[in-house]
């Protein structure tokens, strides 16, 4: 007897919103909440064929086939304005979590997304951000597979907060760490520093300044894969987000017990960002980035690493900015344009609030 083909369940009908802004009812757990999740998040994240469970289920065999260690990270994103030149909070959340996995040598695979939404947020604005998250995840080759939604009263959050958690797999043999830098190593970056922080400040309009600065927000895992293929001896990679390049360099120096000296003339900072910082009295080394890497490589592999980054669209301006020495462990200094030296210390507090 011929067996019958397995039954294919039709995709369930998604709920539909007919209001213009989020209300407290959309966080109440009933039909209004289901309609919000369906019409904004399920529709954007292409989850129509999936049952709504309290957890995502991942095949262990699929993970084990890709590497020998699991990478796991979580991050929260709060930014004002929600949409800015070069991105928005949704793109920022996906890129930030993908990058946090990739800098450890992991291939990002899956993301979760939890949204805390303020009552009154326009549905169209929320939908735009969800669609941006979906497009960014699709381009990065990762899937958003689970999440949560909460709605709070007006004034209890700033329009929208996102928390994303990521899972990835680390390739066998990859060993990266903030404590692995050695004297003689070279410090590299993949491009202009400070663009994201300057773009957010300009977008707010508080400073009454206008500058053609666009956030560098981008997923860097493809660049990192090319980098590690060309220079497998790389010691450390980190995306220089809050606290900027200066904070990352200090973390390396402290954890590895080494000193780092960078060259002001070699450190790539856009002229518009320099001018913006001069007007406001800011140091661009502490500005946040969302698409820039600090890389520590053995001197023998530094040229290969720079060449690999320059061959990638996100590393066209890659260069050496300094070196690791064995003197004064834990100290970071800059050799200035005038020939002097100044200490580049760890950022204390914030130069400004809420940029990533």
C-alpha positions in Angstrom: 0.0 0.0 0.0 1.4 3.4 -0.9 1.8 5.7 2.1 0.0 9.0 2.1 2.2 12.1 1.8 2.7 14.0 5.0 0.1 16.7 5.7 1.4 20.3 5.3 -0.3 22.7 7.6 -1.3 26.0 6.0 0.4 29.1 7.4 -1.8 30.6 10.0 -3.6 33.9 9.3 -1.8 36.8 10.9 -3.5 39.4 13.0 -3.9 42.9 11.7 -3.5 46.3 13.4 -6.1 49.0 12.7 -4.7 51.7 15.0 -1.9 54.3 14.4 0.0 54.0 17.7 0.8 51.6 20.4 -1.5 51.4 23.4 -1.2 49.7 26.8 -3.6 47.1 25.5 -0.9 45.9 23.1 1.1 44.7 26.1 -1.9 43.0 27.9 -1.4 39.5 26.6 -4.7 39.3 24.7 -5.8 39.7 21.1 -4.4 43.3 20.8 -0.9 42.0 21.8 -1.2 39.1 19.4 -2.1 41.4 16.6 0.8 43.7 17.3 3.3 40.8 17.4 1.8 39.3 14.2 1.5 42.5 12.1 4.8 44.1 13.1 7.3 41.4 14.2 6.1 38.0 12.8 5.4 39.6 9.4 8.8 41.4 9.3 10.8 38.4 10.7 9.3 35.9 8.2 8.0 33.8 11.1 4.5 33.0 9.7 5.1 29.3 9.3 6.4 28.9 12.9 4.2 28.1 15.9 4.3 30.7 18.6 6.1 28.9 21.4 7.9 30.2 24.5 11.2 29.2 23.1 13.1 28.6 19.9 14.4 25.0 19.3 17.7 24.6 17.6 19.2 21.3 16.2 22.4 20.6 18.1 23.8 18.7 15.1 23.6 21.8 13.0 25.6 23.7 15.5 28.2 21.0 16.1 28.8 20.7 12.4 30.0 24.3 12.2 32.5 24.5 15.1 33.7 23.2 18.4 32.4 25.9 20.8 29.2 27.9 21.3 29.4 31.7 21.5 26.6 33.5 23.3 26.1 37.2 23.9 23.4 39.7 24.8 23.1 43.5 24.5 20.5 46.2 25.0 20.1 49.2 22.7 18.9 52.6 23.6 19.4 55.5 21.2 17.9 58.9 20.5 16.8 59.5 17.8 15.5 56.1 16.9 16.4 56.7 13.2 19.6 58.5 12.3 21.8 59.0 9.2 23.2 55.5 8.3 20.8 53.4 10.4 18.2 53.1 13.2 17.9 51.3 16.5 16.8 48.0 14.7 19.8 47.9 12.4 22.0 48.9 15.4 20.7 46.0 17.5 21.3 43.4 14.8 24.8 44.7 13.8 25.9 45.1 17.4 25.0 41.6 18.4 26.4 40.0 15.2 29.6 41.9 15.8 29.9 40.9 19.5 29.8 37.3 18.3 32.1 37.7 15.3 34.9 39.5 17.2 35.4 36.3 19.2 35.9 34.3 16.0 32.3 33.0 15.9 30.0 32.6 13.0 26.7 34.3 14.0 23.6 32.1 13.5 20.6 33.0 15.6 19.2 36.1 17.3 16.4 36.8 19.8 14.8 40.2 20.1 13.0 41.7 23.1 11.2 45.0 22.6 10.1 47.4 25.4 7.7 49.9 23.7 6.5 53.1 25.1 2.7 53.8 24.9 2.1 56.2 22.0 4.9 55.1 19.7 3.6 55.2 16.1 2.9 51.8 14.6 4.5 52.9 11.3 7.7 53.8 13.1 7.8 50.5 14.9 7.1 48.7 11.7 9.9 50.5 9.9 12.4 49.5 12.6 11.2 45.8 12.6 11.6 45.8 8.8 15.1 47.3 9.2 16.0 44.5 11.7 14.7 41.9 9.3 16.6 43.3 6.3 19.9 43.6 8.3 19.6 40.0 9.6 18.8 38.6 6.2 21.8 40.4 4.7 24.0 39.1 7.6 22.8 35.5 7.1 21.3 35.2 10.6 17.8 34.4 11.7 15.7 36.1 14.4 14.0 33.1 15.9 12.4 34.2 19.2 11.6 37.3 21.2 9.3 39.1 23.6 7.2 42.3 23.6 6.3 44.6 26.5 4.5 47.9 26.5 5.0 50.5 29.2 3.2 53.7 30.1 4.2 57.1 28.6 7.4 58.4 30.2 8.6 55.0 31.4 11.0 54.5 28.5 12.2 56.6 25.6 10.0 55.3 22.8 11.7 52.0 22.2 14.3 49.8 23.9 15.6 46.7 22.2 17.5 43.7 23.7 19.0 41.2 21.4 20.7 38.0 22.3 22.9 36.1 19.8 24.2 32.5 19.4 27.1 31.6 17.1 29.7 28.9 16.7 33.4 29.3 17.0 35.6 27.7 14.3 37.9 24.9 15.6 41.4 26.3 16.3 40.3 30.0 16.6 41.8 31.5 19.8 41.3 35.2 20.4 41.4 37.1 23.7 42.0 40.5 25.3 44.8 39.0 27.3 46.8 37.7 24.4 48.6 40.8 23.1 52.4 40.6 23.2 55.3 43.1 22.9 56.1 43.6 19.2 52.5 43.2 18.0 50.9 45.7 15.7 47.5 47.6 16.3 45.3 47.9 13.3 41.9 49.5 12.5 39.6 48.9 9.5 38.7 52.6 8.9 37.7 56.0 10.1 37.0 56.3 13.8 34.2 58.2 15.6 31.6 58.4 12.8 28.7 56.8 14.8 29.0 59.0 17.9 29.3 62.1 15.8 26.4 61.1 13.6 24.1 60.6 16.6 25.0 63.9 18.2 24.4 65.7 14.9 21.1 63.9 14.4 19.7 65.1 17.8 19.9 68.7 16.8 20.7 69.8 20.4 24.0 71.4 19.3 22.5 73.4 16.4 25.3 72.0 14.3 25.0 70.4 10.9 27.7 68.1 9.4 27.5 65.4 6.7 28.4 62.6 9.0 26.8 59.1 8.6 26.9 56.3 11.1 29.3 53.4 10.3 26.7 50.9 11.6 27.5 47.6 9.8 27.7 43.8 10.4 31.5 42.9 10.4 31.5 39.1 10.4 32.3 38.8 6.7 35.3 41.2 7.2 36.4 39.3 10.3 36.3 35.9 8.4 38.5 37.3 5.6 40.8 38.8 8.2 41.3 35.5 10.1 41.8 33.5 6.9 44.6 35.9 5.9 46.2 36.2 9.3 45.3 33.2 11.5 47.7 34.3 14.2 45.7 37.4 15.1 45.6 37.8 18.9 42.6 40.0 19.5 39.6 41.7 17.7 37.1 44.1 19.3 34.5 46.4 17.8 35.1 49.8 19.4 31.6 50.8 20.5 30.8 52.8 23.7 34.0 54.4 25.0 35.5 54.3 21.5 39.0 53.1 20.5 40.7 54.6 23.5 38.7 52.4 25.9 39.4 49.2 23.9 43.1 49.9 23.8 43.2 50.4 27.6 41.3 47.1 28.1 44.0 45.3 26.0 46.9 47.0 27.8 45.5 46.2 31.2 44.5 42.6 30.5 47.7 41.7 28.7 50.0 43.6 31.0 51.5 45.5 28.0 51.9 49.1 26.9 50.4 50.4 23.6 51.5 53.4 21.7 49.5 54.8 18.8 50.4 57.5 16.3 48.1 60.5 15.9 49.1 61.0 12.3 48.3 57.4 11.5 45.0 57.2 13.3 42.2 57.7 10.7 39.6 60.2 11.7 37.4 62.0 9.2 38.0 65.8 8.9 34.3 66.5 9.7 34.5 64.4 12.9 37.7 66.2 14.0 36.0 69.6 13.3 32.9 68.6 15.2 34.9 67.4 18.2 37.0 70.6 18.2 33.8 72.7 18.4 32.3 70.6 21.2 35.5 70.0 23.1 35.3 66.2 22.6 38.1 63.7 21.9 37.3 61.5 18.9 39.2 58.6 20.3 36.3 58.2 22.8 33.5 58.5 20.3 31.4 55.3 19.7 31.8 53.3 16.5 29.4 50.6 15.2 31.5 49.4 12.3 35.1 49.7 13.3 37.5 47.0 14.7 40.6 47.3 16.8 42.8 44.4 15.8 46.1 43.2 17.5 48.2 41.1 15.1 51.7 39.7 15.2 54.1 41.9 13.3 54.8 39.2 10.7 51.1 39.0 9.8 50.2 42.7 10.0 50.6 43.4 6.3 48.5 40.4 5.3 45.8 41.5 7.8 45.7 45.1 6.4 45.6 43.8 2.8 42.7 41.4 3.6 40.7 44.2 5.2 41.4 46.7 2.4 40.1 44.0 -0.1 36.7 44.1 1.8 34.1 46.8 1.4 34.1 47.5 5.1 37.9 47.8 5.4 38.9 50.1 2.5 40.7 52.5 4.9 42.4 49.8 7.0 45.8 50.8 8.4 48.3 50.4 11.3 47.8 52.9 14.1 50.3 51.7 16.7 52.3 49.0 18.3 52.5 47.0 21.5 55.5 47.3 23.8 56.7 45.7 27.0 57.3 48.9 28.9 54.8 50.5 31.4 52.3 47.6 31.4 48.7 48.9 31.3 49.5 52.3 29.8 48.3 53.6 26.5 50.0 56.7 24.9 49.7 58.6 21.7 52.6 60.1 19.8 51.2 63.4 18.7 51.6 65.3 15.5 53.9 67.8 17.3 56.2 65.0 18.4 55.2 64.8 22.0 53.4 62.0 23.8 50.2 62.1 25.8 48.4 59.5 27.9 45.2 58.1 26.5 43.4 57.0 29.6 40.3 54.9 30.1 37.1 57.0 29.7 35.6 58.0 33.1 31.8 58.3 32.8 30.4 59.5 29.5 31.2 62.4 27.2 27.5 62.4 26.3 24.5 60.1 26.9 22.6 57.5 25.0 24.3 56.8 21.6 24.2 53.0 21.3 
